Amino acid sequence: MKQIHKALLLAAAMIGVAQLAIFDIIPAGFAQWAPLALLAIFPGAWIGSSRRCGSNRTAAEG
C-alpha cells in the first residue's frame, strides 16, 4: 500500500470517528482523543516507512 493510501485511510478513520460522535454513537470524550490514539496506533501512516537517515553516508564519512 502506498504512503498516500495509508494517509488517506487514516484521515477517513478520523473523519469517521467524528461522524460517529456527531450522531451520538460514541461519546464525545472518546472522539476528542481518538485522532491522537489513531496516530499512535498507526505511526506508519504519518511517519512513513522509508528510513533513509543513515543510508546516505559515503565512504569518506564512515
C-alpha positions as CSV (number, residue, x, y, z in Angstrom):
1,M,0.0,0.0,0.0
2,K,1.4,3.4,-1.0
3,Q,2.1,6.1,1.6
4,I,-0.7,8.3,0.2
5,H,-3.2,5.5,0.6
6,K,-2.2,5.0,4.3
7,A,-2.6,8.7,5.0
8,L,-6.0,8.8,3.3
9,L,-7.2,5.8,5.2
10,L,-6.0,7.4,8.5
11,A,-7.8,10.6,7.6
12,A,-11.0,8.7,6.7
13,A,-10.9,6.9,10.0
14,M,-10.6,10.2,11.9
15,I,-13.5,11.7,9.9
16,G,-15.5,8.5,10.6
17,V,-14.9,8.9,14.4
18,A,-16.0,12.5,14.2
19,Q,-19.2,11.5,12.4
20,L,-20.0,8.8,15.0
21,A,-19.6,11.4,17.7
22,I,-21.9,13.8,15.9
23,F,-24.7,11.2,15.8
24,D,-24.1,10.2,19.5
25,I,-23.0,6.7,18.6
26,I,-19.7,7.1,20.5
27,P,-19.1,9.5,23.5
28,A,-17.7,13.0,22.7
29,G,-14.9,12.4,25.2
30,F,-13.6,9.4,23.2
31,A,-13.9,11.3,20.0
32,Q,-11.7,14.1,21.3
33,W,-8.8,11.7,21.9
34,A,-9.4,9.3,19.0
35,P,-7.2,11.1,16.4
36,L,-4.3,11.1,18.8
37,A,-4.9,7.4,19.5
38,L,-5.1,6.6,15.8
39,L,-1.8,8.4,15.2
40,A,-0.2,6.4,18.0
41,I,-1.7,3.1,16.7
42,F,-0.7,3.6,13.0
43,P,2.5,5.6,13.0
44,G,3.4,4.3,9.5
45,A,0.7,6.4,8.0
46,W,2.2,9.7,9.2
47,I,5.9,8.9,9.7
48,G,6.4,6.9,6.6
49,S,8.2,3.6,6.1
50,S,11.4,4.9,4.5
51,R,14.4,5.0,6.9
52,R,16.9,7.0,4.8
53,C,18.7,8.8,7.6
54,G,21.7,6.5,7.7
55,S,21.7,5.2,4.2
56,N,23.1,8.3,2.5
57,R,26.5,8.0,4.0
58,T,29.5,7.9,1.7
59,A,32.8,6.1,2.2
60,A,34.5,9.3,3.3
61,E,32.1,9.9,6.2
62,G,32.1,6.4,7.5
